[in-house]
Each structure stands twice: as structure tokens, then as C-alpha cells.
Amino acid sequence: MHPITHAASRPDHAAIIDAATGKTITYGEMDAFANRMARWLRAHGVGHGTRVGLLLENRPLYLQLLWATQRIGAMLVPISTRLTAPEIGYILQDAECALLLTSSAFTETAGALAESSPDVQIVDVDDAAFTNDVASRSAQMVEDPSPGQYMLYSSGTTGQPKGIVPPPPPSDDITAPNPLVGLAMMGVGMPADGSMVYLSPAPLYHAAPLGWCSTAHRLGGTVVIMDKFTPEGALAAIEKYRVTDSQWVPTHFVRMLKLPEEERTGHDLSSHQRAIHAAAPCPVPIKQAMIEWWGPIIQEYYAGSEGIGMSLVKSEDWLAKPGTVGKMLYGKAHVCAPDGSELGPGETGLLFFENENLPTYHKDPGKTAEAMNDRGWMTLGDIGHIDEDGFLFLTDRKSHMIISGGVNIYPQEIENLLVAHPQVLDAAVIGAPDPDLGERVVAVIQPVDMAQAGEALEQTLRDYLEPQLSRVKMPRQFDFRPDLPREANGKLYKRELRDEYVRLAENA
């Protein structure tokens, strides 16, 4: 399955819709552009294995460029639009990119990169000379096509971002089955008859949106792209475009649930058949509320950009085992103690995955070795347990653990409680330096209404948490701010917060 086959059989079927404008790209148009762009890339020195950086806002062209690189064996390097020029420059140099495709929205950044990375060719895809050059090339299938891949960079939440080099493609045939396609069809239940309308509200430079959007195209579906997530816009898009499938993160759910009742219920969502979510454990009350609202169409999966394992749980099983991220569909999960021994059902430890296809971290054998154990299993750094029925539960990330007074505290538990409170829009719990405890638990809160921030709200939250938390887990400090450093994919940049409190302690 591949867009090529759909372009041949159904050239007029919608491949991409821009949710903001309604602009539609058909499979025939997407295929023609991919071939023209692939020829342009080859003419500019891009061949098998060449790294091509992509710094672009959410728009149909993003996926069109992806499919172009996929045809000539190139390695696409998606770059977060949130990064600064020095951070982007680091990725370009580390990935050894020969080319950066960007847009007029990043003119200033591109200027800075031209000075810091003079060996990288920088192309503005909005430039008329570029668009005319691409348009002048043949739309026929390129000679000697080969499957491309993409190299994702970690978010850098715990250090310098690292490139994840995927294992080689299973076949040289660009139309060969993709493992995610099988998971989408057999696990999630996505159709392959072209009836799927898939909504992508998240930035395309992330692993999940990129992977699921390309999978939807392999299945012949229509991908609806939001330029930026808003809860009202997402609900409106489901209604307007008769969306059947969608992908979310818990932060999206929280934002939608905090809408006024009339806005939540004012849209026709009857077309919506499957909603998948991941990126972070979803607080139990939040997911319960979403299932009550949308019905049992919500499926949760757990995976990482490294692609070493994937679990899945449907609403029915989740309701029977609230908080689970499901059973493994791909890869075998193991729970290990600090000494490396494997733990039994119900015992909490570091999760490792057994898989014959393992990635490596680009130019960082130390990080690759650090992620492996002596059995050849790989970890993403998550803590959790597997119950007697084989269902996986996540506790938190190892790197987020707070050690206060010698006690290990996992902040995810506290955050999940806080975001369920009606006066809280977002919450981050971190460990701040403390002369007596080593670290003290700090809750950084984004209230629904910033005007409510203060001692009264703090006391309200303490009273709310007290019956649900042991005293050692209770935040010793509450801070309020209008927003938190969270990626659009839902990932919280805790390092930024921790670094802030470290600096405050050093300057005290």
C-alpha cells in the first residue's frame, strides 16, 4: 500500500485538506508533485541516505515534501518550529544535513542559519524561483525509486537532542507493506477502502503525527491538517469534514473538556469512529470524561520515536483496567529492577523492550549503550509494571523522578490529580533544590483563570489533594503562571522549569 497506487486508481480522491482554508490536494496532485520534487532533489545532489532538514509550519506541503523524499531513499530530518536558530543549527550539523527546506515564515531564522551553517543549502519553498523550477520538471515516476526514511530528534527535555537512526527499511520496494499499516488496520481498525478521514491536530514534525498521517495515506484516506490546535477548531473540523479518525494527546483532551458546556456539545461528532491518543499517560478522570462524551471510540497506545515497541488498549479494556496503556502489539516488554533482574507481574521497575529491529542514536554510541541492557533490550526511560493479565501500566519517566528526603516521588501521579481539578488548566510537578530534603516538590500551575491565582487557590488545591496523596507527596510549594513550557504535541519541557528553580537556588 502506497499513495502511488491510490494516485493510479483514484487520482481525484482527496489526499490532504487544509482545515483552516479547505484547500484540497488530490492523490493525483500529490503524486505529481512528489515526482517533480524528487527530481528537483536529485538535481540538487540529494540521493540515497542524504539528510534533508525540514523546518516548516503545518500545511499540506509538509506531507507532499515527505512523500518526495520517500521516493529517492533520502533521510528526512523534521525540525521543531519551536527551536531557536542555534538549536536548529546544532541539529543540522549533527545530522549532517546537506539541505534545509524551510519557508518564508522562518526568513529571520534562515538568515542566522546561513551564517552558522554555511555548508547547508537553505531553500525557501515559498520562493517563486523554487516553485517554478519544481513545476517545470517531469511528473513521471522517478527512475530507480527507493524507500526513504526520517530521522527524528529527541525533544531535548533532559539534555542535548539526539537523532534516532531507524533500522534499514525491510524492503527496497517503496510500495512494500509498512509495519504501522498492519497495526493501524488490525489493531486500531482503520479502513483501507478510502473512506477514512483522518484529523491531525498536532505538529507534523513529531513522530506520531508524521507516522499516522503517512499511514493514513498508505491506506488511501484523507488527511485533514490543522495549522494549530485549538479545542474549538478541532471540534469544528470533525463536524465540517466528517472526520472518522483522529489522533490526540492528553493535553488536547484537557483543553476540550475545559470548554464551556455549550461549546463542547454544539458540534455534530457523529462521523467520528476512532480516536487514538498517546505521548503521555492520560489522567484517569480525564479519559473517563472523554469516553462518556465521545463514547467507547477512544484507543490509547504507548510507543516511542525509537519504534521499539507499541501497546494498544481499546475503551472497553481500559474501562475494565483504568490507567492501562494496553497489551503489547509490537515488541516484547520487560520490567527490570535496578540490578537488571526481571520483575514479575505487578512489580514496578524500568521498562525494556525486546525487538530484533533496534535503532541507534546518531553519533552517540554512549547513549545507545546506556539505553541497552546486557540482554540486548532497549529502554525509553519509562517506569511501570505489567499486571497478571499482560496489561501495561506507566508510572512516570525515570528522569522526572523526585527524591525528597530519601523518598522516590513520581510527579505524574500528582499532575494527573491536579489537571482534573476544574480550576486548573495545566500543571507541572518538579523537584526544586532544597538544603534539607535534597529536592522539594513544587507544583507549577496554569489556572483556568489567572485572576484566581493566589493563596486561596493554593489552599483549595491542597484541600483537594490531601485525601488523595500521602504527606510526603504533597507539594511544598505552589507557583502560578499564565502558561507552561509545553510542546504542541503535549510534551512538557520540565528541564526548562527545573533549570529555572536551580538558578533561583544558586542566586539565593
MOKAQUI-V630418 format. One record per helix or strand of 2 or more residues. SS is the DSSP state (H for helix, E for strand). FROM is the first residue (numbers start at 1). TO is the last residue. Records with the same first field share a line. If there is no record, write none. Layout:
BEGIN
SS=FROM-TO + FROM-TO
END
This chain:
BEGIN
H=3-9 + 27-43 + 60-70 + 85-95 + 104-116 + 128-135 + 179-188 + 207-218 + 231-241 + 250-257 + 261-264 + 284-294 + 315-320 + 365-370 + 398-400 + 411-419 + 450-452 + 455-466 + 471-473 + 494-507
E=14-18 + 24-26 + 51-54 + 75-78 + 99-102 + 121-124 + 149-150 + 152-153 + 163-165 + 197-200 + 222-225 + 245-249 + 274-278 + 298-303 + 310-313 + 324-330 + 332-336 + 349-354 + 360-361 + 382-386 + 392-397 + 402-404 + 407-409 + 424-434 + 438-447 + 477-480
END
